[in-house]
Amino acid sequence: MATTSTPDSSSSGLSITVENNPSDSRLSELGIKSWPKWGCPPGKYLLKFDAEETCYLLKGKVKVYPKGSSEFVEFGAGDLVTIPQGLSCTWDVSVAIDKHYKFAASSAS
């Protein structure tokens, strides 16, 4: 199982984690199939994540450029991705996205 983490080059230190082809047991453990679904056509989208999001891509391919950075994280179908709370980024979708997603519950810990 390969994971990659690409830090935002700004001082915020936010990073996106990509787990390539997680096992069926891992997906089952997370309850992926019960998560809501979301999709979008190819294009560029400016997004800000107000909560940490974990998503599993069923279809598609995207390059995510953190705000203020020329570096990107690329992921696609079969990847389990964690996007940190507070990240502002541009999604450059080259193949239409279809994904299951879940936002982390807010907790005052």
PDB file as gemmi writes it, atoms N, CA and C in Angstrom:
CRYST1    1.000    1.000    1.000  90.00  90.00  90.00 P 1                      
ATOM      1  N   MET A   1       0.847  -1.168   0.000  1.00  0.00           N  
ATOM      2  CA  MET A   1       0.000   0.000   0.000  1.00  0.00           C  
ATOM      3  C   MET A   1       0.894   1.233   0.000  1.00  0.00           C  
ATOM      4  N   ALA A   2       0.711   2.079  -0.985  1.00  0.00           N  
ATOM      5  CA  ALA A   2       1.538   3.280  -1.099  1.00  0.00           C  
ATOM      6  C   ALA A   2       0.745   4.486  -0.631  1.00  0.00           C  
ATOM      7  N   THR A   3       1.376   5.322   0.139  1.00  0.00           N  
ATOM      8  CA  THR A   3       0.746   6.585   0.522  1.00  0.00           C  
ATOM      9  C   THR A   3       1.715   7.704   0.182  1.00  0.00           C  
ATOM     10  N   THR A   4       1.150   8.816  -0.218  1.00  0.00           N  
ATOM     11  CA  THR A   4       1.982   9.979  -0.492  1.00  0.00           C  
ATOM     12  C   THR A   4       1.371  11.158   0.222  1.00  0.00           C  
ATOM     13  N   SER A   5       2.212  12.050   0.628  1.00  0.00           N  
ATOM     14  CA  SER A   5       1.744  13.252   1.296  1.00  0.00           C  
ATOM     15  C   SER A   5       2.517  14.422   0.721  1.00  0.00           C  
ATOM     16  N   THR A   6       1.805  15.405   0.243  1.00  0.00           N  
ATOM     17  CA  THR A   6       2.458  16.555  -0.354  1.00  0.00           C  
ATOM     18  C   THR A   6       2.127  17.793   0.451  1.00  0.00           C  
ATOM     19  N   PRO A   7       3.137  18.393   1.067  1.00  0.00           N  
ATOM     20  CA  PRO A   7       2.868  19.583   1.881  1.00  0.00           C  
ATOM     21  C   PRO A   7       2.574  20.808   1.025  1.00  0.00           C  
ATOM     22  N   ASP A   8       1.731  21.649   1.554  1.00  0.00           N  
ATOM     23  CA  ASP A   8       1.474  22.956   0.968  1.00  0.00           C  
ATOM     24  C   ASP A   8       2.760  23.759   1.197  1.00  0.00           C  
ATOM     25  N   SER A   9       3.229  24.464   0.185  1.00  0.00           N  
ATOM     26  CA  SER A   9       4.498  25.175   0.336  1.00  0.00           C  
ATOM     27  C   SER A   9       4.371  26.451   1.173  1.00  0.00           C  
ATOM     28  N   SER A  10       3.144  26.816   1.541  1.00  0.00           N  
ATOM     29  CA  SER A  10       2.986  27.991   2.401  1.00  0.00           C  
ATOM     30  C   SER A  10       3.287  27.611   3.840  1.00  0.00           C  
ATOM     31  N   SER A  11       3.240  28.566   4.725  1.00  0.00           N  
ATOM     32  CA  SER A  11       3.584  28.311   6.123  1.00  0.00           C  
ATOM     33  C   SER A  11       2.527  27.493   6.857  1.00  0.00           C  
ATOM     34  N   SER A  12       1.374  27.249   6.223  1.00  0.00           N  
ATOM     35  CA  SER A  12       0.304  26.530   6.905  1.00  0.00           C  
ATOM     36  C   SER A  12       0.649  25.059   7.132  1.00  0.00           C  
ATOM     37  N   GLY A  13       1.479  24.479   6.254  1.00  0.00           N  
ATOM     38  CA  GLY A  13       1.890  23.093   6.436  1.00  0.00           C  
ATOM     39  C   GLY A  13       0.777  22.085   6.223  1.00  0.00           C  
ATOM     40  N   LEU A  14      -0.294  22.457   5.524  1.00  0.00           N  
ATOM     41  CA  LEU A  14      -1.386  21.530   5.264  1.00  0.00           C  
ATOM     42  C   LEU A  14      -0.974  20.562   4.172  1.00  0.00           C  
ATOM     43  N   SER A  15      -1.355  19.291   4.324  1.00  0.00           N  
ATOM     44  CA  SER A  15      -0.970  18.330   3.302  1.00  0.00           C  
ATOM     45  C   SER A  15      -2.119  17.399   2.959  1.00  0.00           C  
ATOM     46  N   ILE A  16      -2.111  16.921   1.726  1.00  0.00           N  
ATOM     47  CA  ILE A  16      -3.090  15.971   1.216  1.00  0.00           C  
ATOM     48  C   ILE A  16      -2.439  14.597   1.269  1.00  0.00           C  
ATOM     49  N   THR A  17      -3.161  13.614   1.802  1.00  0.00           N  
ATOM     50  CA  THR A  17      -2.637  12.256   1.872  1.00  0.00           C  
ATOM     51  C   THR A  17      -3.400  11.395   0.879  1.00  0.00           C  
ATOM     52  N   VAL A  18      -2.661  10.618   0.068  1.00  0.00           N  
ATOM     53  CA  VAL A  18      -3.273   9.745  -0.921  1.00  0.00           C  
ATOM     54  C   VAL A  18      -2.860   8.302  -0.622  1.00  0.00           C  
ATOM     55  N   GLU A  19      -3.854   7.450  -0.462  1.00  0.00           N  
ATOM     56  CA  GLU A  19      -3.618   6.013  -0.258  1.00  0.00           C  
ATOM     57  C   GLU A  19      -4.064   5.322  -1.538  1.00  0.00           C  
ATOM     58  N   ASN A  20      -3.089   4.782  -2.286  1.00  0.00           N  
ATOM     59  CA  ASN A  20      -3.383   4.155  -3.567  1.00  0.00           C  
ATOM     60  C   ASN A  20      -3.971   2.760  -3.384  1.00  0.00           C  
ATOM     61  N   ASN A  21      -5.092   2.522  -4.046  1.00  0.00           N  
ATOM     62  CA  ASN A  21      -5.735   1.206  -4.060  1.00  0.00           C  
ATOM     63  C   ASN A  21      -5.829   0.532  -2.695  1.00  0.00           C  
ATOM     64  N   PRO A  22      -6.559   1.151  -1.738  1.00  0.00           N  
ATOM     65  CA  PRO A  22      -6.722   0.511  -0.433  1.00  0.00           C  
ATOM     66  C   PRO A  22      -7.470  -0.819  -0.584  1.00  0.00           C  
ATOM     67  N   SER A  23      -7.251  -1.718   0.345  1.00  0.00           N  
ATOM     68  CA  SER A  23      -7.877  -3.044   0.282  1.00  0.00           C  
ATOM     69  C   SER A  23      -9.385  -2.945   0.498  1.00  0.00           C  
ATOM     70  N   ASP A  24     -10.107  -3.959   0.030  1.00  0.00           N  
ATOM     71  CA  ASP A  24     -11.554  -3.999   0.227  1.00  0.00           C  
ATOM     72  C   ASP A  24     -11.889  -3.988   1.713  1.00  0.00           C  
ATOM     73  N   SER A  25     -11.057  -4.652   2.520  1.00  0.00           N  
ATOM     74  CA  SER A  25     -11.330  -4.682   3.956  1.00  0.00           C  
ATOM     75  C   SER A  25     -11.168  -3.290   4.570  1.00  0.00           C  
ATOM     76  N   ARG A  26     -10.209  -2.521   4.085  1.00  0.00           N  
ATOM     77  CA  ARG A  26     -10.011  -1.147   4.573  1.00  0.00           C  
ATOM     78  C   ARG A  26     -11.226  -0.288   4.203  1.00  0.00           C  
ATOM     79  N   LEU A  27     -11.702  -0.421   2.963  1.00  0.00           N  
ATOM     80  CA  LEU A  27     -12.858   0.345   2.505  1.00  0.00           C  
ATOM     81  C   LEU A  27     -14.105  -0.039   3.303  1.00  0.00           C  
ATOM     82  N   SER A  28     -14.252  -1.325   3.568  1.00  0.00           N  
ATOM     83  CA  SER A  28     -15.391  -1.825   4.330  1.00  0.00           C  
ATOM     84  C   SER A  28     -15.347  -1.307   5.767  1.00  0.00           C  
ATOM     85  N   GLU A  29     -14.138  -1.313   6.347  1.00  0.00           N  
ATOM     86  CA  GLU A  29     -13.925  -0.836   7.718  1.00  0.00           C  
ATOM     87  C   GLU A  29     -14.346   0.638   7.843  1.00  0.00           C  
ATOM     88  N   LEU A  30     -14.080   1.426   6.812  1.00  0.00           N  
ATOM     89  CA  LEU A  30     -14.429   2.849   6.819  1.00  0.00           C  
ATOM     90  C   LEU A  30     -15.912   3.089   6.503  1.00  0.00           C  
ATOM     91  N   GLY A  31     -16.573   2.078   5.945  1.00  0.00           N  
ATOM     92  CA  GLY A  31     -17.983   2.236   5.581  1.00  0.00           C  
ATOM     93  C   GLY A  31     -18.191   3.119   4.371  1.00  0.00           C  
ATOM     94  N   ILE A  32     -17.243   3.075   3.441  1.00  0.00           N  
ATOM     95  CA  ILE A  32     -17.256   3.947   2.251  1.00  0.00           C  
ATOM     96  C   ILE A  32     -18.600   3.931   1.511  1.00  0.00           C  
ATOM     97  N   LYS A  33     -19.173   2.747   1.315  1.00  0.00           N  
ATOM     98  CA  LYS A  33     -20.386   2.641   0.497  1.00  0.00           C  
ATOM     99  C   LYS A  33     -21.583   3.362   1.101  1.00  0.00           C  
ATOM    100  N   SER A  34     -21.531   3.670   2.412  1.00  0.00           N  
ATOM    101  CA  SER A  34     -22.637   4.387   3.046  1.00  0.00           C  
ATOM    102  C   SER A  34     -22.434   5.905   2.995  1.00  0.00           C  
ATOM    103  N   TRP A  35     -21.267   6.366   2.540  1.00  0.00           N  
ATOM    104  CA  TRP A  35     -20.982   7.796   2.458  1.00  0.00           C  
ATOM    105  C   TRP A  35     -21.744   8.416   1.295  1.00  0.00           C  
ATOM    106  N   PRO A  36     -22.041   9.710   1.374  1.00  0.00           N  
ATOM    107  CA  PRO A  36     -22.684  10.398   0.238  1.00  0.00           C  
ATOM    108  C   PRO A  36     -21.764  10.379  -0.988  1.00  0.00           C  
ATOM    109  N   LYS A  37     -22.376  10.597  -2.157  1.00  0.00           N  
ATOM    110  CA  LYS A  37     -21.589  10.660  -3.398  1.00  0.00           C  
ATOM    111  C   LYS A  37     -21.635  12.079  -3.957  1.00  0.00           C  
ATOM    112  N   TRP A  38     -20.581  12.414  -4.686  1.00  0.00           N  
ATOM    113  CA  TRP A  38     -20.479  13.714  -5.341  1.00  0.00           C  
ATOM    114  C   TRP A  38     -19.701  13.519  -6.634  1.00  0.00           C  
ATOM    115  N   GLY A  39     -20.017  14.306  -7.627  1.00  0.00           N  
ATOM    116  CA  GLY A  39     -19.284  14.232  -8.878  1.00  0.00           C  
ATOM    117  C   GLY A  39     -19.236  15.590  -9.555  1.00  0.00           C  
ATOM    118  N   CYS A  40     -18.337  15.702 -10.535  1.00  0.00           N  
ATOM    119  CA  CYS A  40     -18.237  16.934 -11.311  1.00  0.00           C  
ATOM    120  C   CYS A  40     -17.622  16.614 -12.667  1.00  0.00           C  
ATOM    121  N   PRO A  41     -17.941  17.417 -13.670  1.00  0.00           N  
ATOM    122  CA  PRO A  41     -17.348  17.238 -14.995  1.00  0.00           C  
ATOM    123  C   PRO A  41     -15.934  17.813 -15.030  1.00  0.00           C  
ATOM    124  N   PRO A  42     -15.187  17.529 -16.101  1.00  0.00           N  
ATOM    125  CA  PRO A  42     -13.854  18.135 -16.229  1.00  0.00           C  
ATOM    126  C   PRO A  42     -13.946  19.663 -16.162  1.00  0.00           C  
ATOM    127  N   GLY A  43     -12.916  20.276 -15.597  1.00  0.00           N  
ATOM    128  CA  GLY A  43     -12.866  21.728 -15.460  1.00  0.00           C  
ATOM    129  C   GLY A  43     -11.991  22.108 -14.287  1.00  0.00           C  
ATOM    130  N   LYS A  44     -11.927  23.394 -13.997  1.00  0.00           N  
ATOM    131  CA  LYS A  44     -11.147  23.894 -12.856  1.00  0.00           C  
ATOM    132  C   LYS A  44     -12.100  24.449 -11.816  1.00  0.00           C  
ATOM    133  N   TYR A  45     -11.846  24.068 -10.552  1.00  0.00           N  
ATOM    134  CA  TYR A  45     -12.721  24.444  -9.443  1.00  0.00           C  
ATOM    135  C   TYR A  45     -11.889  24.981  -8.295  1.00  0.00           C  
ATOM    136  N   LEU A  46     -12.273  26.157  -7.771  1.00  0.00           N  
ATOM    137  CA  LEU A  46     -11.618  26.720  -6.590  1.00  0.00           C  
ATOM    138  C   LEU A  46     -12.381  26.213  -5.373  1.00  0.00           C  
ATOM    139  N   LEU A  47     -11.690  25.529  -4.467  1.00  0.00           N  
ATOM    140  CA  LEU A  47     -12.343  24.937  -3.302  1.00  0.00           C  
ATOM    141  C   LEU A  47     -11.625  25.316  -2.019  1.00  0.00           C  
ATOM    142  N   LYS A  48     -12.403  25.434  -0.945  1.00  0.00           N  
ATOM    143  CA  LYS A  48     -11.842  25.640   0.390  1.00  0.00           C  
ATOM    144  C   LYS A  48     -12.489  24.611   1.298  1.00  0.00           C  
ATOM    145  N   PHE A  49     -11.680  23.873   2.026  1.00  0.00           N  
ATOM    146  CA  PHE A  49     -12.166  22.811   2.887  1.00  0.00           C  
ATOM    147  C   PHE A  49     -12.286  23.335   4.317  1.00  0.00           C  
ATOM    148  N   ASP A  50     -13.537  23.529   4.768  1.00  0.00           N  
ATOM    149  CA  ASP A  50     -13.795  24.029   6.119  1.00  0.00           C  
ATOM    150  C   ASP A  50     -13.714  22.915   7.156  1.00  0.00           C  
ATOM    151  N   ALA A  51     -13.680  21.662   6.674  1.00  0.00           N  
ATOM    152  CA  ALA A  51     -13.514  20.506   7.561  1.00  0.00           C  
ATOM    153  C   ALA A  51     -12.651  19.495   6.809  1.00  0.00           C  
ATOM    154  N   GLU A  52     -11.970  18.625   7.547  1.00  0.00           N  
ATOM    155  CA  GLU A  52     -11.177  17.584   6.897  1.00  0.00           C  
ATOM    156  C   GLU A  52     -12.124  16.682   6.108  1.00  0.00           C  
ATOM    157  N   GLU A  53     -11.741  16.356   4.885  1.00  0.00           N  
ATOM    158  CA  GLU A  53     -12.548  15.456   4.058  1.00  0.00           C  
ATOM    159  C   GLU A  53     -11.740  14.214   3.726  1.00  0.00           C  
ATOM    160  N   THR A  54     -12.392  13.072   3.842  1.00  0.00           N  
ATOM    161  CA  THR A  54     -11.832  11.819   3.347  1.00  0.00           C  
ATOM    162  C   THR A  54     -12.726  11.415   2.180  1.00  0.00           C  
ATOM    163  N   CYS A  55     -12.112  11.070   1.058  1.00  0.00           N  
ATOM    164  CA  CYS A  55     -12.918  10.673  -0.095  1.00  0.00           C  
ATOM    165  C   CYS A  55     -12.280   9.489  -0.805  1.00  0.00           C  
ATOM    166  N   TYR A  56     -13.131   8.721  -1.474  1.00  0.00           N  
ATOM    167  CA  TYR A  56     -12.693   7.565  -2.260  1.00  0.00           C  
ATOM    168  C   TYR A  56     -13.205   7.766  -3.676  1.00  0.00           C  
ATOM    169  N   LEU A  57     -12.278   7.854  -4.625  1.00  0.00           N  
ATOM    170  CA  LEU A  57     -12.667   8.114  -6.007  1.00  0.00           C  
ATOM    171  C   LEU A  57     -13.056   6.836  -6.732  1.00  0.00           C  
ATOM    172  N   LEU A  58     -14.291   6.811  -7.231  1.00  0.00           N  
ATOM    173  CA  LEU A  58     -14.792   5.684  -8.011  1.00  0.00           C  
ATOM    174  C   LEU A  58     -14.359   5.845  -9.473  1.00  0.00           C  
ATOM    175  N   LYS A  59     -14.367   7.106  -9.923  1.00  0.00           N  
ATOM    176  CA  LYS A  59     -13.994   7.434 -11.301  1.00  0.00           C  
ATOM    177  C   LYS A  59     -13.284   8.773 -11.286  1.00  0.00           C  
ATOM    178  N   GLY A  60     -12.503   9.009 -12.329  1.00  0.00           N  
ATOM    179  CA  GLY A  60     -11.951  10.338 -12.537  1.00  0.00           C  
ATOM    180  C   GLY A  60     -10.469  10.475 -12.289  1.00  0.00           C  
ATOM    181  N   LYS A  61      -9.997  11.678 -12.557  1.00  0.00           N  
ATOM    182  CA  LYS A  61      -8.590  12.034 -12.365  1.00  0.00           C  
ATOM    183  C   LYS A  61      -8.520  13.528 -12.128  1.00  0.00           C  
ATOM    184  N   VAL A  62      -7.712  13.929 -11.127  1.00  0.00           N  
ATOM    185  CA  VAL A  62      -7.626  15.342 -10.776  1.00  0.00           C  
ATOM    186  C   VAL A  62      -6.219  15.692 -10.299  1.00  0.00           C  
ATOM    187  N   LYS A  63      -5.810  16.922 -10.589  1.00  0.00           N  
ATOM    188  CA  LYS A  63      -4.590  17.499 -10.012  1.00  0.00           C  
ATOM    189  C   LYS A  63      -5.067  18.600  -9.080  1.00  0.00           C  
ATOM    190  N   VAL A  64      -4.589  18.571  -7.838  1.00  0.00           N  
ATOM    191  CA  VAL A  64      -4.976  19.574  -6.850  1.00  0.00           C  
ATOM    192  C   VAL A  64      -3.775  20.471  -6.570  1.00  0.00           C  
ATOM    193  N   TYR A  65      -3.959  21.762  -6.804  1.00  0.00           N  
ATOM    194  CA  TYR A  65      -2.919  22.763  -6.580  1.00  0.00           C  
ATOM    195  C   TYR A  65      -3.266  23.560  -5.327  1.00  0.00           C  
ATOM    196  N   PRO A  66      -2.536  23.375  -4.209  1.00  0.00           N  
ATOM    197  CA  PRO A  66      -2.788  24.200  -3.024  1.00  0.00           C  
ATOM    198  C   PRO A  66      -2.576  25.672  -3.369  1.00  0.00           C  
ATOM    199  N   LYS A  67      -3.411  26.545  -2.788  1.00  0.00           N  
ATOM    200  CA  LYS A  67      -3.319  27.986  -3.037  1.00  0.00           C  
ATOM    201  C   LYS A  67      -1.910  28.483  -2.744  1.00  0.00           C  
ATOM    202  N   GLY A  68      -1.353  29.250  -3.667  1.00  0.00           N  
ATOM    203  CA  GLY A  68      -0.033  29.828  -3.474  1.00  0.00           C  
ATOM    204  C   GLY A  68       1.111  28.883  -3.799  1.00  0.00           C  
ATOM    205  N   SER A  69       0.798  27.722  -4.374  1.00  0.00           N  
ATOM    206  CA  SER A  69       1.838  26.743  -4.697  1.00  0.00           C  
ATOM    207  C   SER A  69       1.754  26.355  -6.165  1.00  0.00           C  
ATOM    208  N   SER A  70       2.903  26.099  -6.785  1.00  0.00           N  
ATOM    209  CA  SER A  70       2.903  25.615  -8.164  1.00  0.00           C  
ATOM    210  C   SER A  70       2.971  24.091  -8.173  1.00  0.00           C  
ATOM    211  N   GLU A  71       3.176  23.485  -7.001  1.00  0.00           N  
ATOM    212  CA  GLU A  71       3.206  22.034  -6.902  1.00  0.00           C  
ATOM    213  C   GLU A  71       1.780  21.515  -6.831  1.00  0.00           C  
ATOM    214  N   PHE A  72       1.608  20.232  -7.192  1.00  0.00           N  
ATOM    215  CA  PHE A  72       0.267  19.660  -7.156  1.00  0.00           C  
ATOM    216  C   PHE A  72       0.318  18.227  -6.652  1.00  0.00           C  
ATOM    217  N   VAL A  73      -0.863  17.742  -6.247  1.00  0.00           N  
ATOM    218  CA  VAL A  73      -1.048  16.341  -5.874  1.00  0.00           C  
ATOM    219  C   VAL A  73      -2.027  15.785  -6.891  1.00  0.00           C  
ATOM    220  N   GLU A  74      -1.681  14.646  -7.500  1.00  0.00           N  
ATOM    221  CA  GLU A  74      -2.564  14.038  -8.488  1.00  0.00           C  
ATOM    222  C   GLU A  74      -3.113  12.737  -7.944  1.00  0.00           C  
ATOM    223  N   PHE A  75      -4.416  12.531  -8.126  1.00  0.00           N  
ATOM    224  CA  PHE A  75      -5.020  11.266  -7.720  1.00  0.00           C  
ATOM    225  C   PHE A  75      -6.203  10.970  -8.624  1.00  0.00           C  
ATOM    226  N   GLY A  76      -6.677   9.724  -8.531  1.00  0.00           N  
ATOM    227  CA  GLY A  76      -7.765   9.325  -9.414  1.00  0.00           C  
ATOM    228  C   GLY A  76      -8.489   8.102  -8.906  1.00  0.00           C  
ATOM    229  N   ALA A  77      -9.203   7.459  -9.826  1.00  0.00           N  
ATOM    230  CA  ALA A  77     -10.034   6.304  -9.494  1.00  0.00           C  
ATOM    231  C   ALA A  77      -9.239   5.279  -8.685  1.00  0.00           C  
ATOM    232  N   GLY A  78      -9.859   4.811  -7.585  1.00  0.00           N  
ATOM    233  CA  GLY A  78      -9.227   3.808  -6.740  1.00  0.00           C  
ATOM    234  C   GLY A  78      -8.405   4.382  -5.600  1.00  0.00           C  
ATOM    235  N   ASP A  79      -8.279   5.703  -5.526  1.00  0.00           N  
ATOM    236  CA  ASP A  79      -7.483   6.330  -4.459  1.00  0.00           C  
ATOM    237  C   ASP A  79      -8.367   6.782  -3.297  1.00  0.00           C  
ATOM    238  N   LEU A  80      -7.846   6.587  -2.078  1.00  0.00           N  
ATOM    239  CA  LEU A  80      -8.474   7.078  -0.855  1.00  0.00           C  
ATOM    240  C   LEU A  80      -7.671   8.307  -0.439  1.00  0.00           C  
ATOM    241  N   VAL A  81      -8.334   9.443  -0.333  1.00  0.00           N  
ATOM    242  CA  VAL A  81      -7.645  10.724  -0.169  1.00  0.00           C  
ATOM    243  C   VAL A  81      -8.146  11.451   1.085  1.00  0.00           C  
ATOM    244  N   THR A  82      -7.204  12.019   1.852  1.00  0.00           N  
ATOM    245  CA  THR A  82      -7.565  12.850   2.995  1.00  0.00           C  
ATOM    246  C   THR A  82      -7.089  14.270   2.722  1.00  0.00           C  
ATOM    247  N   ILE A  83      -8.043  15.205   2.768  1.00  0.00           N  
ATOM    248  CA  ILE A  83      -7.765  16.615   2.500  1.00  0.00           C  
ATOM    249  C   ILE A  83      -7.932  17.371   3.819  1.00  0.00           C  
ATOM    250  N   PRO A  84      -6.897  18.098   4.239  1.00  0.00           N  
ATOM    251  CA  PRO A  84      -6.950  18.736   5.560  1.00  0.00           C  
ATOM    252  C   PRO A  84      -7.900  19.925   5.647  1.00  0.00           C  
ATOM    253  N   GLN A  85      -8.419  20.130   6.844  1.00  0.00           N  
ATOM    254  CA  GLN A  85      -9.258  21.289   7.133  1.00  0.00           C  
ATOM    255  C   GLN A  85      -8.445  22.557   6.898  1.00  0.00           C  
ATOM    256  N   GLY A  86      -9.090  23.542   6.272  1.00  0.00           N  
ATOM    257  CA  GLY A  86      -8.440  24.827   6.060  1.00  0.00           C  
ATOM    258  C   GLY A  86      -7.711  24.958   4.738  1.00  0.00           C  
ATOM    259  N   LEU A  87      -7.638  23.879   3.954  1.00  0.00           N  
ATOM    260  CA  LEU A  87      -6.917  23.944   2.681  1.00  0.00           C  
ATOM    261  C   LEU A  87      -7.748  24.668   1.627  1.00  0.00           C  
ATOM    262  N   SER A  88      -7.154  25.667   0.991  1.00  0.00           N  
ATOM    263  CA  SER A  88      -7.736  26.316  -0.183  1.00  0.00           C  
ATOM    264  C   SER A  88      -6.929  25.827  -1.372  1.00  0.00           C  
ATOM    265  N   CYS A  89      -7.628  25.422  -2.437  1.00  0.00           N  
ATOM    266  CA  CYS A  89      -6.906  24.824  -3.563  1.00  0.00           C  
ATOM    267  C   CYS A  89      -7.719  24.939  -4.838  1.00  0.00           C  
ATOM    268  N   THR A  90      -7.060  24.624  -5.952  1.00  0.00           N  
ATOM    269  CA  THR A  90      -7.714  24.525  -7.245  1.00  0.00           C  
ATOM    270  C   THR A  90      -7.700  23.069  -7.669  1.00  0.00           C  
ATOM    271  N   TRP A  91      -8.876  22.545  -7.988  1.00  0.00           N  
ATOM    272  CA  TRP A  91      -8.987  21.194  -8.538  1.00  0.00           C  
ATOM    273  C   TRP A  91      -9.022  21.331 -10.054  1.00  0.00           C  
ATOM    274  N   ASP A  92      -8.036  20.730 -10.736  1.00  0.00           N  
ATOM    275  CA  ASP A  92      -7.988  20.692 -12.198  1.00  0.00           C  
ATOM    276  C   ASP A  92      -8.402  19.279 -12.597  1.00  0.00           C  
ATOM    277  N   VAL A  93      -9.688  19.118 -12.903  1.00  0.00           N  
ATOM    278  CA  VAL A  93     -10.264  17.807 -13.188  1.00  0.00           C  
ATOM    279  C   VAL A  93     -10.114  17.500 -14.674  1.00  0.00           C  
ATOM    280  N   SER A  94      -9.343  16.444 -15.000  1.00  0.00           N  
ATOM    281  CA  SER A  94      -9.145  16.075 -16.408  1.00  0.00           C  
ATOM    282  C   SER A  94     -10.115  14.980 -16.854  1.00  0.00           C  
ATOM    283  N   VAL A  95     -10.567  14.131 -15.910  1.00  0.00           N  
ATOM    284  CA  VAL A  95     -11.551  13.087 -16.191  1.00  0.00           C  
ATOM    285  C   VAL A  95     -12.644  13.239 -15.134  1.00  0.00           C  
ATOM    286  N   ALA A  96     -13.906  13.290 -15.556  1.00  0.00           N  
ATOM    287  CA  ALA A  96     -15.034  13.533 -14.643  1.00  0.00           C  
ATOM    288  C   ALA A  96     -14.917  12.716 -13.354  1.00  0.00           C  
ATOM    289  N   ILE A  97     -15.190  13.375 -12.228  1.00  0.00           N  
ATOM    290  CA  ILE A  97     -15.061  12.784 -10.897  1.00  0.00           C  
ATOM    291  C   ILE A  97     -16.384  12.184 -10.432  1.00  0.00           C  
ATOM    292  N   ASP A  98     -16.291  11.006  -9.811  1.00  0.00           N  
ATOM    293  CA  ASP A  98     -17.402  10.388  -9.097  1.00  0.00           C  
ATOM    294  C   ASP A  98     -16.764   9.826  -7.838  1.00  0.00           C  
ATOM    295  N   LYS A  99     -17.203  10.300  -6.664  1.00  0.00           N  
ATOM    296  CA  LYS A  99     -16.536   9.893  -5.430  1.00  0.00           C  
ATOM    297  C   LYS A  99     -17.526   9.752  -4.281  1.00  0.00           C  
ATOM    298  N   HIS A 100     -17.121   8.955  -3.300  1.00  0.00           N  
ATOM    299  CA  HIS A 100     -17.789   8.918  -2.000  1.00  0.00           C  
ATOM    300  C   HIS A 100     -16.971   9.858  -1.116  1.00  0.00           C  
ATOM    301  N   TYR A 101     -17.637  10.577  -0.211  1.00  0.00           N  
ATOM    302  CA  TYR A 101     -16.900  11.497   0.651  1.00  0.00           C  
ATOM    303  C   TYR A 101     -17.502  11.532   2.048  1.00  0.00           C  
ATOM    304  N   LYS A 102     -16.677  11.972   2.988  1.00  0.00           N  
ATOM    305  CA  LYS A 102     -17.118  12.126   4.372  1.00  0.00           C  
ATOM    306  C   LYS A 102     -16.306  13.252   5.004  1.00  0.00           C  
ATOM    307  N   PHE A 103     -16.996  14.168   5.682  1.00  0.00           N  
ATOM    308  CA  PHE A 103     -16.312  15.235   6.401  1.00  0.00           C  
ATOM    309  C   PHE A 103     -16.125  14.807   7.840  1.00  0.00           C  
ATOM    310  N   ALA A 104     -14.978  15.159   8.411  1.00  0.00           N  
ATOM    311  CA  ALA A 104     -14.713  14.846   9.805  1.00  0.00           C  
ATOM    312  C   ALA A 104     -15.683  15.624  10.689  1.00  0.00           C  
ATOM    313  N   ALA A 105     -16.112  14.982  11.759  1.00  0.00           N  
ATOM    314  CA  ALA A 105     -17.005  15.653  12.704  1.00  0.00           C  
ATOM    315  C   ALA A 105     -16.202  16.704  13.466  1.00  0.00           C  
ATOM    316  N   SER A 106     -16.822  17.829  13.724  1.00  0.00           N  
ATOM    317  CA  SER A 106     -16.151  18.863  14.513  1.00  0.00           C  
ATOM    318  C   SER A 106     -16.047  18.384  15.943  1.00  0.00           C  
ATOM    319  N   SER A 107     -14.858  18.530  16.498  1.00  0.00           N  
ATOM    320  CA  SER A 107     -14.708  18.141  17.891  1.00  0.00           C  
ATOM    321  C   SER A 107     -13.810  19.160  18.583  1.00  0.00           C  
ATOM    322  N   ALA A 108     -14.155  19.468  19.796  1.00  0.00           N  
ATOM    323  CA  ALA A 108     -13.354  20.400  20.584  1.00  0.00           C  
ATOM    324  C   ALA A 108     -12.460  19.586  21.489  1.00  0.00           C  
ATOM    325  N   SER A 109     -11.351  19.107  20.930  1.00  0.00           N  
ATOM    326  CA  SER A 109     -10.448  18.262  21.729  1.00  0.00           C  
ATOM    327  C   SER A 109      -9.235  19.040  22.147  1.00  0.00           C  
TER     328      SER A 109                                                      
END                                                                             
